[in-house]
Amino acid sequence: MDRVHIGICIGTTNITLTPYRVGQKGIPTTTSLPNPRLLNGESYSYCQDPWAIEEAILSLLRGVEERVASITVTGQVHGILYYDKAGRALSPLYTWLDQRGVEVLEGITTQQLLYNESGCHLPAGYGLLTHYTNRRMGKVPAGAVGFCGILEYISARLIGHPLEASDSSTLATYGGWDVVSQKYNQHLLKVVLDSDSPQFLTPAPPFSIAGYTPEGVAVAYPVGDNQAGFLGMVREWHQAALVNVGTSGQISFYSEGEKGHPSLELRPFFGEGFLHVGATLTAGKTYETLQRFVKGVLKSGALDLSTDEVYHLMEESTRGITESPLKVDPRLTGSRLEALARGSIENITLDNFSLGNLVLATIDGIIRELLDYTFFEVDKIVATGSAFIKNSLFTASLERLSGKEVFVAQLEDGAGFGAALIGALATKELSLETIKKVIGG
């Protein structure tokens, strides 16, 4: 029986398993389960259940009929959870969407307080800021011996012990990580961890194995979804940008050097160079919010349509409209630099406030926010995410506003596919020289 390499993507909305068999042709078939939000009555909180996430992953793995060669975990980053000395979760997963760091406590936000004490500005949702906030709030659970992201946690659960290292693509997401020197800001760690000798995760070599499951399956060190997606979908790194619209949005450019632009985040790329990334917080989530509004309006008029039917109705409403006169700001939960920014609709007149114009303007707003980051010149754009696969309006907007050729990757989960390839690299069944032969974009 052929062996398969498994990529597991722990998304904010869904958890997806992607199998890859070295030499296979065609698009891998993915399976997924939902990853719901935990509602706890705190307006600033965006949490998920690590125990439920683990059980969902084990359920997906039980459905794999082939012999498994490797497992690599990717997905949402920045967030943290606390674990005990046995490596079991003691808290919810405080995700990257969590806003506790910008809550005012005793007259000052923890974000500002941390900046005052360390000189480092960390965006809301970044793990070190979240932990520092939990310390102020008294929410660090008793018995906790450490904290980590969901990617490290699940990888650790698969091999049976906590990780002491991780790929630098995940380390950079906690905050305070210098992607060039590959080191944490020690002063920041001392402040956040309240220790003169702070210890945190260290960088693992790219494409290396963290350990093995009880069944002997290799588990590679977890990787960030942005890097996994770029590796899995972009063949010519210099010639194409990667645009992803999922819950959030990202536009990514590759270079060997670290020189880029202040508006772009510099992220490590497996020791091969760097990704320069513009990241938005609510891309697909903004469009989903519009869908929920439309669905609610219809339901108030006794028309109870399914979610898919509402999305179809929204697309149909744009027929005959090439460009909307409305202007939508899609920043429903702010941005990396402006946490308190909020969405808006502008240029409404007596005659142009229609569903079709609102749909197109929302999509254009989502795409425009990403393209505002454009700095590197590229020949084409590789687009990924269900928004592009399921809704041609997103592709049309990207082509129109960018003026570039757009290649839509038909993978349901590009990051999961990239993670599966990383497992093949870690077990030496693929090399970087041959990996581009299986990539379409």
C-alpha positions in Angstrom: 0.0 0.0 0.0 1.3 3.5 -0.9 2.3 5.8 1.9 0.7 9.2 2.2 2.0 12.4 3.8 -0.7 14.2 5.8 -1.0 18.0 6.1 -3.3 19.1 8.9 -4.5 22.8 8.7 -6.1 24.1 11.9 -8.0 27.0 10.5 -10.1 29.5 12.4 -13.3 28.2 10.7 -12.4 24.6 9.7 -9.9 21.9 10.4 -8.7 20.2 7.2 -6.7 17.1 6.4 -4.9 16.9 3.1 -3.2 13.7 2.0 -0.3 13.6 -0.5 1.2 10.6 -2.1 4.6 11.3 -3.8 4.2 11.1 -7.5 0.4 11.5 -7.5 -1.4 13.5 -10.2 -4.4 15.7 -9.8 -5.8 17.7 -6.9 -5.7 16.0 -3.4 -9.0 15.2 -1.8 -9.4 17.0 1.5 -11.7 16.2 4.5 -12.6 18.8 7.1 -14.5 19.4 10.3 -15.7 22.7 11.7 -13.7 24.6 14.3 -16.4 26.7 16.2 -15.8 29.7 18.4 -16.2 29.3 22.2 -18.6 32.0 23.5 -17.9 33.0 27.1 -19.7 36.3 27.4 -16.5 38.4 27.1 -16.8 40.9 24.2 -13.0 41.0 23.7 -12.6 37.3 23.7 -12.2 35.0 20.6 -11.5 31.5 21.9 -11.6 27.9 20.7 -11.5 24.5 22.4 -8.2 22.7 22.1 -9.7 19.4 23.3 -12.3 19.6 20.6 -9.6 20.5 18.1 -7.6 17.5 19.1 -10.5 15.1 18.9 -11.5 16.5 15.4 -7.9 15.8 14.2 -7.9 12.3 15.6 -11.3 11.7 13.9 -9.9 12.9 10.6 -6.8 10.8 10.9 -8.9 7.7 11.7 -10.5 8.2 8.3 -7.2 7.8 6.4 -7.1 4.4 4.9 -3.6 4.5 3.5 -0.4 4.0 5.5 0.7 7.3 6.9 4.4 8.3 6.4 4.3 11.7 8.1 2.1 14.3 9.7 2.7 18.1 9.6 0.5 20.6 11.3 -0.1 24.1 10.0 -2.9 26.6 10.4 -3.7 29.7 12.5 -0.9 31.3 14.4 -0.3 34.1 17.0 -2.7 32.6 19.5 -1.8 30.7 22.7 -3.1 28.1 25.2 -1.7 27.0 28.6 -0.7 23.4 29.4 0.2 21.4 32.5 3.3 19.3 33.1 1.7 16.3 31.3 1.2 18.5 28.2 -2.6 18.7 28.5 -4.5 21.9 27.8 -5.6 23.9 30.9 -7.2 26.8 29.0 -9.0 27.6 25.8 -7.1 28.6 22.8 -6.9 32.4 22.8 -6.8 32.9 19.1 -5.2 35.6 16.9 -8.6 37.3 16.8 -8.7 37.8 20.6 -8.7 41.5 21.5 -7.9 41.4 25.3 -4.6 43.1 24.7 -6.3 46.3 23.7 -8.8 46.3 26.6 -8.3 49.2 29.0 -7.4 48.0 32.4 -6.7 50.4 35.2 -6.6 53.3 32.7 -4.3 51.7 30.2 -4.3 48.9 27.6 -1.9 46.1 28.1 -0.6 46.8 24.6 0.5 50.3 25.6 1.8 49.1 29.0 3.9 46.5 27.3 5.3 49.1 24.9 6.1 51.4 27.8 7.9 48.6 29.6 9.7 46.9 26.7 9.7 49.3 23.7 7.9 46.6 21.6 4.5 47.2 20.0 2.7 43.9 19.6 -0.6 43.7 17.7 -3.7 42.4 19.4 -3.9 38.6 19.3 -0.1 38.1 19.4 0.8 35.4 21.9 3.2 37.2 24.2 0.8 40.1 24.5 -2.1 37.8 25.3 -0.1 36.1 28.0 1.0 39.4 29.5 -2.7 40.5 29.5 -3.8 37.2 31.1 -1.2 37.9 33.9 -2.8 41.3 34.5 -6.3 39.8 34.4 -5.4 36.9 36.7 -6.4 34.4 34.0 -3.3 32.3 33.9 -4.6 28.9 35.1 -3.2 27.2 38.2 -0.9 24.3 37.3 0.2 25.8 34.0 3.9 25.1 33.3 3.9 26.8 29.9 2.0 28.1 26.9 2.3 27.6 23.2 0.3 27.9 20.0 -2.3 25.4 18.8 0.2 24.1 16.1 2.8 23.3 18.7 0.2 21.9 21.1 -1.3 19.4 18.6 2.1 18.3 17.3 3.1 17.7 20.9 0.0 15.7 21.6 0.7 13.5 18.5 4.2 12.6 19.8 3.4 12.5 23.5 5.4 15.3 25.0 5.6 19.1 24.8 7.9 20.7 22.2 11.0 22.6 23.1 11.4 23.9 19.6 9.4 24.8 16.5 9.9 26.1 13.0 10.8 29.7 12.9 7.7 30.5 10.8 5.7 29.9 14.0 8.1 31.4 16.4 7.9 34.7 14.6 4.1 34.9 15.2 4.2 35.2 19.0 5.9 38.7 18.8 9.3 40.0 19.5 11.1 37.5 17.2 13.9 38.9 14.9 13.6 36.9 11.7 17.1 37.9 10.6 19.0 37.0 13.7 16.6 34.2 14.6 16.4 35.3 18.2 13.8 36.7 20.6 14.0 40.1 22.1 15.3 39.0 25.5 14.1 42.2 27.3 10.6 41.6 26.0 10.7 38.0 27.2 11.9 39.1 30.6 9.0 41.5 30.9 6.3 39.2 29.6 7.5 36.0 31.4 8.5 37.8 34.6 11.9 36.0 34.6 15.5 37.1 34.6 16.3 33.9 32.6 13.3 33.5 30.3 12.9 30.2 28.4 10.7 29.9 25.4 10.6 27.8 22.2 13.8 27.7 20.2 14.1 27.4 16.4 14.2 24.0 14.8 16.0 23.3 11.5 13.7 23.7 8.5 12.0 20.5 7.3 13.0 18.5 10.4 11.2 15.9 12.5 9.9 16.7 16.0 9.2 13.1 16.9 7.1 10.1 16.2 3.6 8.9 17.1 3.2 5.7 19.1 2.6 4.0 15.7 6.0 5.2 14.4 4.6 8.0 12.1 7.0 10.9 11.7 5.7 14.3 12.9 7.5 17.3 11.4 7.8 20.5 13.4 4.7 22.6 12.8 4.9 25.5 10.2 3.0 28.7 9.7 0.1 28.6 7.3 1.4 31.5 5.2 4.8 29.8 4.6 3.2 26.4 4.0 0.7 27.9 1.5 3.4 29.8 -0.4 5.5 26.6 -0.7 2.5 24.5 -1.8 1.1 26.8 -4.4 3.8 29.1 -5.9 6.1 27.5 -8.4 8.2 30.6 -9.4 8.8 32.4 -6.1 10.2 35.6 -7.6 7.5 36.0 -10.4 4.3 35.6 -8.4 2.6 37.0 -5.4 0.3 34.8 -3.3 -3.1 36.3 -2.3 -5.1 34.3 0.2 -8.7 35.1 1.3 -9.9 33.0 4.1 -11.1 34.2 7.5 -8.4 36.8 7.2 -6.4 37.9 4.1 -2.8 37.9 3.1 -0.6 39.0 0.2 2.9 37.6 0.1 6.0 38.3 -1.9 9.3 36.3 -1.8 12.9 37.6 -1.8 16.2 36.2 -0.7 17.0 39.4 1.3 15.2 41.1 4.1 14.9 44.5 2.5 11.3 45.3 1.9 8.8 47.9 2.9 7.7 49.1 6.4 4.0 48.3 5.6 4.9 44.6 5.0 5.7 42.1 7.7 9.0 40.2 7.3 8.6 36.5 7.8 11.1 33.7 7.6 10.8 31.2 4.8 12.5 27.9 5.7 16.0 29.2 5.5 15.6 30.0 1.8 14.8 33.7 2.1 11.9 35.7 3.4 8.2 36.4 2.7 7.1 40.0 2.8 3.5 39.9 3.9 0.6 42.3 4.1 -2.0 40.8 6.4 -5.6 41.8 7.0 -7.8 40.6 9.8 -11.3 40.2 8.3 -11.4 39.3 4.6 -13.6 36.3 4.2 -15.1 37.0 7.6 -16.3 40.4 6.3 -18.1 38.8 3.4 -19.5 36.2 5.7 -20.8 39.0 7.9 -22.6 40.6 4.9 -24.1 37.2 4.1 -25.5 36.9 7.7 -27.0 40.3 7.4 -28.7 39.5 4.1 -29.9 36.2 5.5 -31.4 37.9 8.6 -33.2 40.4 6.4 -34.7 37.7 4.3 -35.7 35.7 7.4 -37.5 38.7 8.9 -39.6 38.6 5.7 -40.4 34.9 6.2 -37.9 33.8 3.6 -35.6 31.2 5.3 -32.9 30.4 2.8 -29.8 28.3 3.5 -26.4 29.9 3.7 -25.4 28.6 0.3 -28.7 29.9 -1.2 -28.0 33.4 0.3 -24.5 33.4 -1.1 -25.9 32.5 -4.6 -28.5 35.3 -4.3 -25.7 37.8 -3.4 -23.8 36.8 -6.6 -26.9 36.9 -8.7 -27.7 40.4 -7.4 -24.5 41.7 -9.2 -25.6 40.7 -12.7 -25.2 43.7 -15.1 -23.0 45.6 -12.6 -19.3 46.0 -13.6 -18.2 48.3 -10.8 -19.9 49.6 -7.7 -20.1 53.3 -6.8 -20.1 52.4 -3.2 -16.9 52.2 -1.1 -16.7 49.7 1.7 -14.0 49.6 4.4 -13.8 45.9 5.4 -11.8 46.4 8.7 -14.6 45.1 11.0 -12.1 44.2 13.7 -9.4 46.7 12.9 -6.0 46.1 11.4 -2.5 45.2 12.6 -1.6 48.9 13.0 -5.1 50.3 13.8 -6.7 47.9 16.3 -9.7 50.2 16.9 -10.5 50.9 13.2 -13.9 49.7 12.1 -15.7 49.1 8.8 -17.8 51.6 7.0 -19.9 52.2 3.8 -19.3 55.4 1.9 -20.8 57.3 -1.1 -24.4 56.2 -0.6 -26.9 58.2 -2.6 -30.6 58.0 -3.2 -30.1 55.8 -6.2 -27.1 53.5 -5.6 -27.8 51.6 -2.3 -28.6 48.2 -3.8 -27.6 44.7 -2.7 -25.6 44.2 -5.9 -23.6 47.4 -5.4 -23.0 46.5 -1.7 -21.8 43.0 -2.6 -19.4 44.2 -5.2 -18.2 47.1 -3.0 -17.5 44.7 -0.1 -15.5 42.4 -2.3 -13.6 45.3 -3.8 -12.9 46.6 -0.3 -11.5 43.2 0.8 -9.2 43.0 -2.3 -8.2 46.7 -2.2 -7.1 46.4 1.4 -4.7 43.6 0.3 -3.5 45.4 -2.8 -2.7 48.5 -0.8 0.3 46.6 0.5 1.7 45.9 -3.0 5.4 46.8 -3.1 7.3 44.1 -5.1 6.7 43.9 -8.9 5.5 40.5 -10.0 4.2 39.0 -13.3 1.1 37.3 -11.9 -0.9 36.5 -8.8 -1.7 33.1 -7.4 -5.0 33.3 -5.6 -6.1 30.8 -3.0 -8.9 30.2 -0.6 -12.5 29.1 -0.9 -13.6 32.7 -1.8 -11.7 32.4 -5.1 -12.7 28.8 -5.8 -16.4 29.3 -5.0 -17.0 32.9 -6.1 -15.8 34.3 -9.4 -16.5 37.8 -8.2 -13.4 37.7 -6.0 -11.2 36.7 -9.0 -12.7 39.3 -11.2 -12.1 42.0 -8.6 -8.5 40.9 -8.1 -7.8 41.0 -11.9 -9.5 44.3 -12.3 -7.9 46.1 -9.4 -4.4 44.6 -9.8 -4.1 44.6 -13.6 -2.3 41.3 -13.3 -2.9 37.8 -14.6 -4.6 35.8 -11.8 -4.1 32.0 -11.4 -6.7 30.5 -9.1 -5.2 27.5 -7.2 -7.9 24.8 -7.1 -6.7 23.3 -3.9 -9.3 23.4 -1.1 -6.5 23.9 1.4 -3.2 25.1 -0.1 -1.6 25.4 3.4 -2.5 21.8 4.2 -1.1 20.7 0.9 2.1 22.6 1.6 2.3 21.0 5.0 2.0 17.6 3.4 4.9 18.4 1.1 6.9 19.5 4.1 6.4 16.1 5.6 7.7 14.6 2.4 10.7 16.9 2.6 11.3 16.0 6.3 11.3 12.3 5.5 13.6 12.8 2.5 11.0 11.6 0.0 11.1 14.9 -1.8 13.7 17.6 -2.3 13.2 21.4 -2.8 14.6 20.9 -6.3 11.8 18.5 -7.2 9.0 19.9 -5.2 8.1 22.6 -7.8 7.2 19.9 -10.3 4.1 19.1 -8.3 3.0 22.7 -7.9 0.6 24.3 -10.3 0.9 28.1 -9.7 
